[in-house]
Amino acid sequence: MAGKVKQLIHTLIQQRTKGDPGLIPSTKIKLIMKGVDPDLFTDDSPDNNVIIQRIMNIAKEMGLQL
């Protein structure tokens, strides 16, 4: 199923920002600094288990449950 990475990133950003659009850029920067560029993934991007695991670890570090 393609697009799981994009979906996880979207969920992480939504949970982290709690709907505040002003926090989206800083959250994206944090993801980029940890090795995941949210703008590189689309709904058609193939699922990559390494990237999925990295996103899950980032979410855990941020205290989020995806």
Secondary structure by P-SEA (a helix, b strand, c coil): ccaaaaaaaaaaaaaaacccccaaaaaaaaaaaaccccccccccccccaaaaaaaaaaaaaacccc
